[in-house]
């Protein structure tokens, strides 16, 4: 497993925030992070992201566990 991803378990679920057609790697990051997942996308959590509402609803869902 790659160093930056240690300890994170996806539980064999498909990650809906990976492999989206709009993915554009953020060149400010090291190339080892280019896993085609949204958290490394140039548009991640910016107004350029067409799916910003999806991310915000995911944050709302996670806040139920606090």
Secondary structure, DSSP 8 states (H G I E B T S, - for coil): --GGGTT---TT---TTBS-TT--B-TTS-GGG-SSBGGGBTTTTSTT-TTHHHHHHHHHHHHTT-
